[in-house]
Amino acid sequence: MSDKINLKDMTLKEMEAFFETIGEKKFRARQVYKWLYRGVCSFDEMTDISKELREKLQNYTVIENLRLIEVQTSKTDGTKKYLFGLKDGNSIESVFMKYKHGNSVCISSQAGCRMGCKFCASTIGGLCRNLTPGEILDQIVFIEKNTGEKVSNIVVMGTGEPFDNYENLSKFIHLANSKEGLNMGMRSITVSTCGIVPKIADFAKDFPQVNLAVSLHASNDKIRNGTMPINHKYNIETLLKACRDYVKETGRRITFEYALVSGVNDQPMHAEELAARLRGLLCHVNLIPLNNVTESDLKGASRSQAEEFKRRLEKLGITTTVRRELGSDIDAACGQLRLKEYENLEN
């Protein structure tokens, strides 16, 4: 059958209902569901499932699995950068990071991206397609099986704009939160957006406990217009109003991501301008020393410049951190591994 159902895209309730339609008891669905979250790649690995049921499942369903194309491991801190192949030939990236408070994964929500941010390699080549809920989830399942370690925090900040794939993102969050699945607490999940304003309001209502990060990267519209095309539709004033509404709705603090680009947004006047815009908003700023992307003429500010920018913001009353540099000896910037694969296919 060409229209087989991918079991990894189903919630437990959906799977139970499906099992009843094929003449099986609901508890069988729960057995299969648990196997999927252990990272099995075939029905034959489900040892407590009868041969008859396995054959039936093979007729109606499929277990779609990510294909590992490449993994890079940092010699300095153990960060792992994964390049995964999808069934249609597209590819995505994920990153496994070790912190004192636990392991985090940064995962992708789309194959490619149509947002066009100039400092991001993910957008080169445009958007290929949205990932299904199961494809988003499978990045975590694969990494846990590959590393033998439990993931305690999920960041949807890899390839793609999550709010541009909102329906599948929403289902993924429910799958990750499921007690029968990853059993990941809502507060252990962070979703990053470049600023699709209407979806920020939806997100506040749908997932008030999930963390929100906003890629701001500029202190004024002139800079943001030049680096982030989304700003032409939703300018900074509109975006920050949505952020204030979000805080009022949820009571949760927002993280503003700010990639420091040398000579563009890293000067003292930019720190002062940014602080003035954010004052009074429950938030903190996460400064990112930008990874250089060969295809872009933008260059990242140094670590010392980032620390100086941080000091200025803190003096002006804005809680600020500088992102820890993990995987500096591998292709750590979003989209770099995928871009290499894309260029190899083009050549």
C-alpha positions as a Markdown table, in Angstrom:
| # | Residue | x | y | z |
|---|---|---|---|---|
| 1 | Met | 0.0 | 0.0 | 0.0 |
| 2 | Ser | 1.3 | 3.4 | -0.9 |
| 3 | Asp | -0.8 | 5.3 | 1.7 |
| 4 | Lys | 0.5 | 3.4 | 4.8 |
| 5 | Ile | 0.2 | 5.3 | 8.1 |
| 6 | Asn | 3.4 | 6.4 | 9.8 |
| 7 | Leu | 2.9 | 5.3 | 13.4 |
| 8 | Lys | 5.3 | 7.9 | 14.7 |
| 9 | Asp | 2.9 | 10.6 | 13.6 |
| 10 | Met | 0.1 | 9.3 | 15.9 |
| 11 | Thr | -0.8 | 10.1 | 19.4 |
| 12 | Leu | -1.6 | 7.2 | 21.7 |
| 13 | Lys | -5.3 | 7.9 | 21.5 |
| 14 | Glu | -5.1 | 8.0 | 17.7 |
| 15 | Met | -3.2 | 4.7 | 17.7 |
| 16 | Glu | -5.7 | 3.0 | 20.0 |
| 17 | Ala | -8.6 | 4.1 | 17.8 |
| 18 | Phe | -6.7 | 2.8 | 14.7 |
| 19 | Phe | -6.1 | -0.6 | 16.3 |
| 20 | Glu | -9.8 | -1.0 | 17.0 |
| 21 | Thr | -10.5 | -0.4 | 13.3 |
| 22 | Ile | -8.2 | -3.3 | 12.4 |
| 23 | Gly | -9.8 | -5.6 | 15.0 |
| 24 | Glu | -7.2 | -5.3 | 17.7 |
| 25 | Lys | -7.5 | -4.5 | 21.4 |
| 26 | Lys | -6.5 | -1.0 | 22.6 |
| 27 | Phe | -3.8 | -2.3 | 24.9 |
| 28 | Arg | -1.9 | -3.6 | 21.9 |
| 29 | Ala | -1.5 | 0.0 | 20.7 |
| 30 | Arg | 0.1 | 0.9 | 24.0 |
| 31 | Gln | 2.6 | -1.9 | 23.6 |
| 32 | Val | 3.5 | -0.7 | 20.1 |
| 33 | Tyr | 3.7 | 3.0 | 21.2 |
| 34 | Lys | 6.3 | 2.2 | 23.9 |
| 35 | Trp | 8.4 | 0.3 | 21.4 |
| 36 | Leu | 8.5 | 3.4 | 19.1 |
| 37 | Tyr | 9.9 | 5.5 | 21.8 |
| 38 | Arg | 12.7 | 3.0 | 22.4 |
| 39 | Gly | 13.9 | 3.7 | 18.9 |
| 40 | Val | 12.9 | 0.5 | 17.1 |
| 41 | Cys | 13.3 | 0.5 | 13.4 |
| 42 | Ser | 11.1 | -2.4 | 12.4 |
| 43 | Phe | 8.1 | -4.4 | 13.7 |
| 44 | Asp | 10.4 | -7.5 | 14.1 |
| 45 | Glu | 12.1 | -5.8 | 17.1 |
| 46 | Met | 8.8 | -5.7 | 19.0 |
| 47 | Thr | 9.3 | -9.0 | 20.8 |
| 48 | Asp | 6.1 | -9.0 | 22.9 |
| 49 | Ile | 3.9 | -8.5 | 19.7 |
| 50 | Ser | 2.5 | -11.6 | 18.0 |
| 51 | Lys | 3.7 | -12.5 | 14.5 |
| 52 | Glu | 0.2 | -12.1 | 13.2 |
| 53 | Leu | -0.1 | -8.6 | 14.5 |
| 54 | Arg | 3.3 | -7.6 | 13.2 |
| 55 | Glu | 2.2 | -8.8 | 9.7 |
| 56 | Lys | -1.1 | -6.9 | 10.0 |
| 57 | Leu | 0.8 | -3.7 | 10.9 |
| 58 | Gln | 3.2 | -4.2 | 8.0 |
| 59 | Asn | 0.2 | -4.2 | 5.7 |
| 60 | Tyr | -1.4 | -1.0 | 7.0 |
| 61 | Thr | 1.4 | 1.0 | 8.6 |
| 62 | Val | 5.1 | 1.9 | 8.4 |
| 63 | Ile | 7.7 | 3.0 | 10.9 |
| 64 | Glu | 9.5 | 5.8 | 9.1 |
| 65 | Asn | 13.1 | 6.3 | 10.4 |
| 66 | Leu | 15.6 | 9.1 | 9.9 |
| 67 | Arg | 18.7 | 8.0 | 8.0 |
| 68 | Leu | 22.0 | 9.1 | 9.6 |
| 69 | Ile | 24.1 | 10.8 | 6.9 |
| 70 | Glu | 26.8 | 12.3 | 9.1 |
| 71 | Val | 27.6 | 13.0 | 12.7 |
| 72 | Gln | 30.3 | 15.3 | 13.9 |
| 73 | Thr | 31.5 | 15.1 | 17.5 |
| 74 | Ser | 33.3 | 18.0 | 19.3 |
| 75 | Lys | 36.6 | 17.0 | 20.8 |
| 76 | Thr | 36.4 | 19.9 | 23.3 |
| 77 | Asp | 32.9 | 19.4 | 24.9 |
| 78 | Gly | 31.2 | 16.3 | 23.4 |
| 79 | Thr | 28.6 | 18.3 | 21.4 |
| 80 | Lys | 27.3 | 16.1 | 18.5 |
| 81 | Lys | 26.0 | 17.6 | 15.2 |
| 82 | Tyr | 23.7 | 15.2 | 13.3 |
| 83 | Leu | 22.8 | 15.4 | 9.6 |
| 84 | Phe | 19.7 | 13.2 | 9.0 |
| 85 | Gly | 18.3 | 12.1 | 5.6 |
| 86 | Leu | 14.5 | 12.0 | 5.1 |
| 87 | Lys | 12.6 | 9.5 | 3.0 |
| 88 | Asp | 12.2 | 12.0 | 0.1 |
| 89 | Gly | 15.9 | 12.9 | -0.1 |
| 90 | Asn | 15.7 | 16.1 | 1.9 |
| 91 | Ser | 18.0 | 16.5 | 5.0 |
| 92 | Ile | 17.8 | 18.2 | 8.4 |
| 93 | Glu | 20.1 | 18.9 | 11.3 |
| 94 | Ser | 20.0 | 18.3 | 15.0 |
| 95 | Val | 22.5 | 19.1 | 17.8 |
| 96 | Phe | 23.1 | 17.2 | 21.1 |
| 97 | Met | 24.6 | 19.4 | 23.8 |
| 98 | Lys | 25.8 | 18.4 | 27.3 |
| 99 | Tyr | 25.3 | 20.9 | 30.2 |
| 100 | Lys | 25.7 | 20.6 | 34.0 |
| 101 | His | 21.9 | 20.7 | 34.3 |
| 102 | Gly | 21.4 | 17.9 | 31.8 |
| 103 | Asn | 21.4 | 17.1 | 28.1 |
| 104 | Ser | 19.7 | 19.4 | 25.5 |
| 105 | Val | 18.9 | 18.8 | 21.9 |
| 106 | Cys | 18.3 | 21.5 | 19.3 |
| 107 | Ile | 16.0 | 20.1 | 16.6 |
| 108 | Ser | 14.6 | 21.1 | 13.2 |
| 109 | Ser | 11.0 | 21.7 | 12.3 |
| 110 | Gln | 11.3 | 22.1 | 8.5 |
| 111 | Ala | 13.6 | 21.0 | 5.7 |
| 112 | Gly | 15.0 | 24.3 | 4.7 |
| 113 | Cys | 13.4 | 27.7 | 5.5 |
| 114 | Arg | 11.7 | 30.5 | 3.7 |
| 115 | Met | 12.3 | 33.3 | 6.2 |
| 116 | Gly | 15.5 | 34.5 | 4.5 |
| 117 | Cys | 17.5 | 35.7 | 7.5 |
| 118 | Lys | 20.9 | 36.7 | 6.1 |
| 119 | Phe | 23.0 | 35.3 | 8.9 |
| 120 | Cys | 21.5 | 31.8 | 8.8 |
| 121 | Ala | 22.7 | 29.0 | 6.5 |
| 122 | Ser | 19.4 | 27.2 | 7.0 |
| 123 | Thr | 17.5 | 29.5 | 4.6 |
| 124 | Ile | 19.9 | 29.1 | 1.7 |
| 125 | Gly | 18.0 | 27.1 | -0.9 |
| 126 | Gly | 14.6 | 28.1 | 0.6 |
| 127 | Leu | 11.9 | 25.9 | 2.1 |
| 128 | Cys | 11.7 | 22.3 | 0.8 |
| 129 | Arg | 8.8 | 21.2 | 3.1 |
| 130 | Asn | 7.4 | 21.0 | 6.6 |
| 131 | Leu | 8.4 | 18.1 | 8.8 |
| 132 | Thr | 5.7 | 15.8 | 10.1 |
| 133 | Pro | 5.2 | 15.5 | 13.9 |
| 134 | Gly | 6.9 | 12.1 | 13.8 |
| 135 | Glu | 9.9 | 13.5 | 11.9 |
| 136 | Ile | 10.4 | 16.2 | 14.5 |
| 137 | Leu | 10.0 | 13.7 | 17.3 |
| 138 | Asp | 12.3 | 11.1 | 15.8 |
| 139 | Gln | 15.3 | 13.4 | 16.0 |
| 140 | Ile | 15.1 | 13.1 | 19.8 |
| 141 | Val | 14.4 | 9.4 | 19.8 |
| 142 | Phe | 17.3 | 8.7 | 17.5 |
| 143 | Ile | 19.7 | 10.9 | 19.5 |
| 144 | Glu | 18.8 | 9.2 | 22.8 |
| 145 | Lys | 19.3 | 5.8 | 21.3 |
| 146 | Asn | 22.6 | 6.8 | 19.6 |
| 147 | Thr | 24.1 | 8.5 | 22.7 |
| 148 | Gly | 22.6 | 6.2 | 25.3 |
| 149 | Glu | 21.7 | 9.3 | 27.3 |
| 150 | Lys | 18.4 | 10.8 | 28.3 |
| 151 | Val | 17.5 | 14.2 | 26.9 |
| 152 | Ser | 16.1 | 16.6 | 29.5 |
| 153 | Asn | 15.6 | 19.7 | 27.4 |
| 154 | Ile | 14.3 | 20.3 | 23.9 |
| 155 | Val | 14.9 | 23.4 | 21.8 |
| 156 | Val | 13.1 | 23.8 | 18.5 |
| 157 | Met | 15.6 | 26.1 | 17.0 |
| 158 | Gly | 17.3 | 24.1 | 14.2 |
| 159 | Thr | 16.5 | 24.2 | 10.5 |
| 160 | Gly | 13.2 | 26.0 | 9.7 |
| 161 | Glu | 10.8 | 28.4 | 11.4 |
| 162 | Pro | 8.6 | 26.4 | 13.8 |
| 163 | Phe | 5.6 | 28.8 | 13.7 |
| 164 | Asp | 5.6 | 28.4 | 9.9 |
| 165 | Asn | 4.7 | 24.7 | 10.6 |
| 166 | Tyr | 2.5 | 25.4 | 13.6 |
| 167 | Glu | 0.0 | 22.5 | 13.3 |
| 168 | Asn | 2.7 | 19.8 | 13.1 |
| 169 | Leu | 4.7 | 21.6 | 15.8 |
| 170 | Ser | 1.7 | 21.6 | 18.1 |
| 171 | Lys | 1.2 | 17.9 | 17.7 |
| 172 | Phe | 4.9 | 17.2 | 18.2 |
| 173 | Ile | 4.7 | 19.1 | 21.6 |
| 174 | His | 1.8 | 16.9 | 22.7 |
| 175 | Leu | 3.7 | 13.8 | 21.6 |
| 176 | Ala | 6.9 | 14.8 | 23.5 |
| 177 | Asn | 4.8 | 15.7 | 26.6 |
| 178 | Ser | 2.9 | 12.3 | 26.5 |
| 179 | Lys | 3.6 | 10.2 | 29.6 |
| 180 | Glu | 3.6 | 7.1 | 27.4 |
| 181 | Gly | 6.1 | 8.7 | 25.1 |
| 182 | Leu | 9.1 | 11.0 | 26.0 |
| 183 | Asn | 7.3 | 12.3 | 29.1 |
| 184 | Met | 8.9 | 15.6 | 28.6 |
| 185 | Gly | 7.6 | 18.4 | 30.8 |
| 186 | Met | 6.2 | 21.4 | 28.9 |
| 187 | Arg | 8.6 | 23.7 | 30.8 |
| 188 | Ser | 11.5 | 21.6 | 29.4 |
| 189 | Ile | 10.6 | 22.6 | 25.8 |
| 190 | Thr | 11.6 | 25.9 | 24.1 |
| 191 | Val | 10.3 | 27.0 | 20.8 |
| 192 | Ser | 12.0 | 29.8 | 18.8 |
| 193 | Thr | 10.4 | 32.1 | 16.3 |
| 194 | Cys | 11.8 | 34.9 | 14.1 |
| 195 | Gly | 8.6 | 36.8 | 14.8 |
| 196 | Ile | 5.4 | 35.5 | 13.1 |
| 197 | Val | 3.2 | 37.7 | 15.3 |
| 198 | Pro | -0.3 | 36.0 | 15.0 |
| 199 | Lys | 1.2 | 32.7 | 16.0 |
| 200 | Ile | 2.7 | 34.2 | 19.2 |
| 201 | Ala | -0.8 | 34.9 | 20.4 |
| 202 | Asp | -1.9 | 31.3 | 19.4 |
| 203 | Phe | 1.1 | 29.9 | 21.2 |
| 204 | Ala | 0.3 | 31.8 | 24.4 |
| 205 | Lys | -3.2 | 30.2 | 24.5 |
| 206 | Asp | -2.2 | 26.7 | 23.3 |
| 207 | Phe | 1.1 | 26.2 | 25.2 |
| 208 | Pro | 1.3 | 28.7 | 28.1 |
| 209 | Gln | 3.9 | 26.5 | 29.9 |
| 210 | Val | 6.3 | 26.0 | 26.9 |
| 211 | Asn | 9.2 | 28.5 | 26.8 |
| 212 | Leu | 9.2 | 31.1 | 24.0 |
| 213 | Ala | 12.4 | 32.5 | 22.4 |
| 214 | Val | 12.2 | 35.3 | 19.9 |
| 215 | Ser | 15.0 | 35.9 | 17.4 |
| 216 | Leu | 15.3 | 39.7 | 17.5 |
| 217 | His | 18.9 | 40.3 | 16.4 |
| 218 | Ala | 18.4 | 44.1 | 16.0 |
| 219 | Ser | 17.7 | 47.2 | 18.0 |
| 220 | Asn | 15.8 | 49.1 | 15.3 |
| 221 | Asp | 13.8 | 48.5 | 12.1 |
| 222 | Lys | 16.5 | 49.7 | 9.7 |
| 223 | Ile | 19.0 | 46.9 | 10.9 |
| 224 | Arg | 16.3 | 44.3 | 11.1 |
| 225 | Asn | 14.8 | 45.1 | 7.7 |
| 226 | Gly | 18.3 | 44.5 | 6.2 |
| 227 | Thr | 18.9 | 41.1 | 7.9 |
| 228 | Met | 15.4 | 39.7 | 8.6 |
| 229 | Pro | 12.8 | 40.0 | 5.9 |
| 230 | Ile | 10.0 | 39.1 | 8.3 |
| 231 | Asn | 10.4 | 42.6 | 9.8 |
| 232 | His | 8.9 | 44.1 | 6.7 |
| 233 | Lys | 5.6 | 42.4 | 7.7 |
| 234 | Tyr | 5.9 | 42.6 | 11.4 |
| 235 | Asn | 8.2 | 45.4 | 12.6 |
| 236 | Ile | 9.9 | 45.6 | 16.0 |
| 237 | Glu | 7.1 | 47.7 | 17.6 |
| 238 | Thr | 4.5 | 45.2 | 16.4 |
| 239 | Leu | 6.6 | 42.2 | 17.5 |
| 240 | Leu | 7.3 | 43.6 | 21.0 |
| 241 | Lys | 3.6 | 44.4 | 21.5 |
| 242 | Ala | 2.8 | 40.8 | 20.8 |
| 243 | Cys | 5.6 | 39.8 | 23.2 |
| 244 | Arg | 4.1 | 42.0 | 26.0 |
| 245 | Asp | 0.7 | 40.5 | 25.3 |
| 246 | Tyr | 2.3 | 37.0 | 25.6 |
| 247 | Val | 3.8 | 37.8 | 29.0 |
| 248 | Lys | 0.5 | 39.2 | 30.2 |
| 249 | Glu | -1.3 | 36.0 | 29.0 |
| 250 | Thr | 1.2 | 33.5 | 30.4 |
| 251 | Gly | 3.2 | 35.2 | 33.1 |
| 252 | Arg | 6.3 | 33.6 | 31.4 |
| 253 | Arg | 9.6 | 35.3 | 30.7 |
| 254 | Ile | 10.6 | 35.6 | 27.0 |
| 255 | Thr | 14.2 | 35.0 | 25.8 |
| 256 | Phe | 15.3 | 37.4 | 23.0 |
| 257 | Glu | 18.1 | 35.9 | 20.9 |
| 258 | Tyr | 20.5 | 38.5 | 19.6 |
| 259 | Ala | 23.3 | 37.4 | 17.2 |
| 260 | Leu | 26.0 | 40.0 | 17.3 |
| 261 | Val | 27.2 | 41.0 | 13.8 |
| 262 | Ser | 30.4 | 42.9 | 13.7 |
| 263 | Gly | 29.8 | 46.5 | 12.7 |
| 264 | Val | 26.1 | 46.0 | 12.3 |
| 265 | Asn | 24.3 | 45.7 | 15.6 |
| 266 | Asp | 27.1 | 45.4 | 18.2 |
| 267 | Gln | 27.9 | 49.0 | 19.0 |
| 268 | Pro | 27.2 | 50.8 | 22.4 |
| 269 | Met | 24.3 | 52.8 | 20.8 |
| 270 | His | 22.7 | 49.5 | 19.8 |
| 271 | Ala | 22.9 | 48.3 | 23.4 |
| 272 | Glu | 21.3 | 51.5 | 24.6 |
| 273 | Glu | 18.6 | 51.3 | 22.0 |
| 274 | Leu | 17.8 | 47.7 | 22.7 |
| 275 | Ala | 17.6 | 48.3 | 26.5 |
| 276 | Ala | 15.2 | 51.2 | 25.9 |
| 277 | Arg | 12.9 | 48.9 | 23.8 |
| 278 | Leu | 12.9 | 46.0 | 26.3 |
| 279 | Arg | 12.7 | 48.0 | 29.6 |
| 280 | Gly | 9.7 | 46.9 | 31.6 |
| 281 | Leu | 9.2 | 43.6 | 29.7 |
| 282 | Leu | 9.7 | 40.3 | 31.5 |
| 283 | Cys | 12.5 | 39.0 | 29.5 |
| 284 | His | 16.2 | 38.2 | 29.2 |
| 285 | Val | 18.6 | 38.7 | 26.3 |
| 286 | Asn | 20.8 | 35.8 | 25.1 |
| 287 | Leu | 23.7 | 37.2 | 23.1 |
| 288 | Ile | 25.1 | 34.9 | 20.4 |
| 289 | Pro | 28.7 | 35.4 | 19.0 |
| 290 | Leu | 27.6 | 34.7 | 15.4 |
| 291 | Asn | 29.1 | 31.7 | 13.6 |
| 292 | Asn | 30.4 | 32.9 | 10.2 |
| 293 | Val | 28.6 | 31.6 | 7.2 |
| 294 | Thr | 30.8 | 31.5 | 4.1 |
| 295 | Glu | 27.9 | 32.4 | 1.8 |
| 296 | Ser | 27.1 | 35.5 | 3.8 |
| 297 | Asp | 29.3 | 38.7 | 4.1 |
| 298 | Leu | 28.2 | 39.1 | 7.7 |
| 299 | Lys | 30.9 | 38.5 | 10.3 |
| 300 | Gly | 30.4 | 37.6 | 13.9 |
| 301 | Ala | 31.6 | 39.9 | 16.8 |
| 302 | Ser | 34.2 | 38.4 | 19.1 |
| 303 | Arg | 33.6 | 36.8 | 22.5 |
| 304 | Ser | 35.1 | 39.8 | 24.2 |
| 305 | Gln | 32.8 | 42.2 | 22.3 |
| 306 | Ala | 29.8 | 40.1 | 23.3 |
| 307 | Glu | 30.9 | 40.3 | 27.0 |
| 308 | Glu | 31.2 | 44.1 | 26.7 |
| 309 | Phe | 27.7 | 44.3 | 25.1 |
| 310 | Lys | 26.4 | 42.2 | 27.9 |
| 311 | Arg | 27.9 | 44.6 | 30.5 |
| 312 | Arg | 26.3 | 47.5 | 28.9 |
| 313 | Leu | 22.8 | 45.9 | 28.8 |
| 314 | Glu | 23.1 | 44.8 | 32.4 |
| 315 | Lys | 24.0 | 48.3 | 33.5 |
| 316 | Leu | 20.8 | 49.4 | 31.8 |
| 317 | Gly | 18.8 | 46.9 | 33.7 |
| 318 | Ile | 18.4 | 44.1 | 31.1 |
| 319 | Thr | 19.2 | 40.6 | 32.3 |
| 320 | Thr | 21.7 | 39.2 | 29.8 |
| 321 | Thr | 23.7 | 36.1 | 29.1 |
| 322 | Val | 26.2 | 35.2 | 26.4 |
| 323 | Arg | 25.6 | 31.8 | 24.9 |
| 324 | Arg | 28.1 | 29.2 | 25.8 |
| 325 | Glu | 30.1 | 28.3 | 22.7 |
| 326 | Leu | 29.6 | 24.6 | 22.2 |
| 327 | Gly | 30.9 | 22.6 | 19.3 |
| 328 | Ser | 33.3 | 25.4 | 18.1 |
| 329 | Asp | 35.5 | 22.8 | 16.4 |
| 330 | Ile | 32.7 | 21.4 | 14.3 |
| 331 | Asp | 30.1 | 22.9 | 11.9 |
| 332 | Ala | 28.1 | 24.4 | 14.7 |
| 333 | Ala | 26.0 | 27.1 | 12.9 |
| 334 | Cys | 22.5 | 26.2 | 11.9 |
| 335 | Gly | 22.3 | 24.8 | 8.4 |
| 336 | Gln | 26.0 | 24.3 | 7.7 |
| 337 | Leu | 26.0 | 20.5 | 7.5 |
| 338 | Arg | 22.8 | 20.5 | 5.5 |
| 339 | Leu | 24.2 | 23.2 | 3.2 |
| 340 | Lys | 27.3 | 21.1 | 2.5 |
| 341 | Glu | 25.0 | 18.1 | 1.6 |
| 342 | Tyr | 22.8 | 20.4 | -0.6 |
| 343 | Glu | 25.9 | 21.7 | -2.4 |
| 344 | Asn | 27.2 | 18.2 | -3.0 |
| 345 | Leu | 23.9 | 17.2 | -4.5 |
| 346 | Glu | 23.9 | 20.3 | -6.7 |
| 347 | Asn | 27.4 | 19.5 | -7.9 |
